[in-house]
Amino acid sequence: MTRLILASQSPARTTLLSHAGIKHEVLVSDVDEDAVQARYGVTDPHDTALLLARAKAEAVASLPEAEGALVIGCDSVFEFDGEAHGKPYTAEVAKERMLRMSGSMGVLHTGHWLVDCRDTDDSERAGSGATLGSVSSAEVHFMEMTGDEIDTYIATGEPLQCAGSFTIDGYGGAFIRKVDGDPHTVVGLSISTLRGLLGQANVGITELWTGGAADPAVLRAE
């Protein structure tokens, strides 16, 4: 079976892949995101998401464990009022951002980068040698949030490690009015974008299906 490695420690991304029935392994990169951005001087949110996704994918692809596999790296950057917002890390930063975001709208950019580490000389399942990427973007529209709601949300710890200080698949979903675009983008990995990248590497996404996709009836009951 074709191997797929997710170059990310994000529980949301690996859960999303598992629910989609896509078999994968997880190898976390040791990329210093601030150092990468400083080196290339990229400030545009769209380009930053792609740059960091590429850095993560290529770092993991260089590991011996990645030999013979396809590696997908992802990174998300939230664009609000023309500024790029990554993870807030502190409650103070998260609150300042969320007070501004209340009742407004921003764009979540998720960069994807695929590296094909399969042997290009393998006559049976030759690799493509591909190293390519794409960005999926979605508009996120927020409801009005009270100060108490924001404080309580931040106290859960959930928004501190999320681009833009929010999630759609956790407590933060209560404050999102609508999403224009692929909702998987907001989670941090667009399955349709992954399909497109795999196709360019001559791999059909159905080759990665395990038959273990989440049963919708079970998900509704949870």
N, C-alpha and C positions, 0 to 999 in steps of 0.2 A: 504493500500500500504506500502511496505517496505520503511523505511526512511533511507536516506543517509545524513550524515553531513560531510561537508568539513571543516577540521580544519585548515583553511588558510585564510588570508585576501587578497590573490593574486587575482586581477581582471582577470588576464589571465586564471587562473585555473577555476574560476567559469564560465567564458565565454566559455571556452572549453567544460565543462560539459553541459552547456546549449545548445550549438550548436550540441552536440551529443544527445540531447533529454533526458538527464539524470536529473531527478528531484532531487534536493538536497537543503539542508539548509546550512548556513554558521555560524560557531561558531569559533571565533578566540581565540587561546590559548595565555597565557601570559608567554610562555616559554622564559627564558633567554638563548639564544643559546650559548653565550660565557661561561656561567656558566656550561651548560651541557657538553660542550666539555672539559672544564677544569676538571670537576669531573671525567670523564671517560678516559681522556687522549688520545682520538682517534684523529689521524692525517691523516690517509688514506682517500682520498676524497670519495671513494666508501662507506666506512664504516661510515664516517661522515654524508653523506646524509641519510643513513638508521637510524642512531642514532637520528638525529634531527627530522626526520619524525615520529619516534616512540615516542619521547618526546612530540611532538605536539598532536599526536593522543591520547595518554594516558592522557594528561592533560585535553583535551576536554571530553574524555570518562568518566572522574571522575565527571563531572558536572551533576546536576540533569536533565538538559535539554536534555542530551544525552540518558536518559533511554529509552530503546526500539528501539534504532536506531543503525545503523552501522556508524562508524566514520572512515574517511580516512584522514590521515595526510601525507603531502608531504614536501620535502625539496630538493633543488637543489644545487649542488656544482660543480664548473667548475675546471677541472684538466688541468693544463698547465705547461709544463716543470717539471713535477713531483710535482708541488705545488697545494694546494687546494685554490681556489679563491671563496669567497662568494661575498656578495654585497660590492661594493667599497665605497659607501656612499659619498665620496668626489671626486671632479673633478680631483684633482691631482693624486689620486690613479687610477681612471678610465683611465686617459690619459696614465699613465705609462704602464698600462696593455695593452691597445689597441695598443700602438706603438709596443709592443713586439708581439702581436697576429697578426698584419698585415701580410698577406700572409702566415700565418702558420696554425696550426691545434691544437685543444684541445679536451677534452672529457667532455661532460656534463653528470653528474650523477644525476638522480632524484630518491630519496628514497621514497617509499610508505609504509605506515603502516596502517593496518586495524584492528579495534577493534570492535567485535560484542557485543553490549550492550543489545541485546534482551534477554528476560527471557528464560532461558534454560528449565524451567518447563512448558512453554506454550505448551499445547498439539496440538494446531492448527498451530502455526507458531513459533516453538521452536527455540531459538537461538543456535548457535553452540558453543558459548563461545570462539570463535577463537580470537587470537591476533597474527598476523603474518605480515610479510613484504617481500618486494622485491625491488631490484634496477634495473632501466632501464637506460642504458647508450648509448650515441650516439656521434659519432665523428662529430665535427663541423669544417669545412674548411673555412677559411676566405680569402677574396680577399685582394689585396694590398689597403691600405687606406692612403690618404694624411693627413698631419698634419691639414690642414684646415677642411677636412671632419670630422676628429676626434673631433676637437674643436667645430664645429657646432653641431655634434651629442651630445656631452656632454652638450652643452648649452640647449638642449631640456629637460634635466633632466631625460630622459628615462633610461639611463644605470646605474644611481646611485643606484637604488634599485633592480638591477638584478644580479643574480649570474653570474660572469664572465664579467660583464659590457656590456652585449648585450642582445638583444631580437631577435627572429626570426619573431615575429608577429607584429612588429612595424617598426620604422625607421631603426633599426638595421638589418632588413632583406636585406637591400641594400648591405651589406658588407659580406653576407654569400654566398659562392660559392656553397657548397653542404653539405648535412647532410647524414652521413652513420649511419642508425639506425632509430628508430621510431621518426619522427619529433615532435610528441606530447611530447616526453621526454624533448625536448629543450624548449617547452612552460612551462613545469613544472608539467605535470601529464600525464602519459601514459594510455590511455583508455584501451588498450589491457592488460596492467599490472593490472589495476583495475579489469578488467573482470576475470583475473586469480585468484586474491585474493578473490573476491566475490565467485567464484566457490568453493574455498577451505572452505568457510563459508556456503556452500550449498545454495547460492543465485545466480540465473541467472541474468546477467546484463539486460536482457530484462524485468525483473520485475520492473526495475527502469525507463524504457522508458515511456515517457509521451505522445508520439505522437507529441511532439513539437520540434523535431530536426530541425535545420536550413535548409531552402530550399536552395539547392546549387545555383539555378537560382537567388535567392534574394541576396545571398552572392556575386555572380559574378557581380551583378548590383550595389552593394554598392561601 
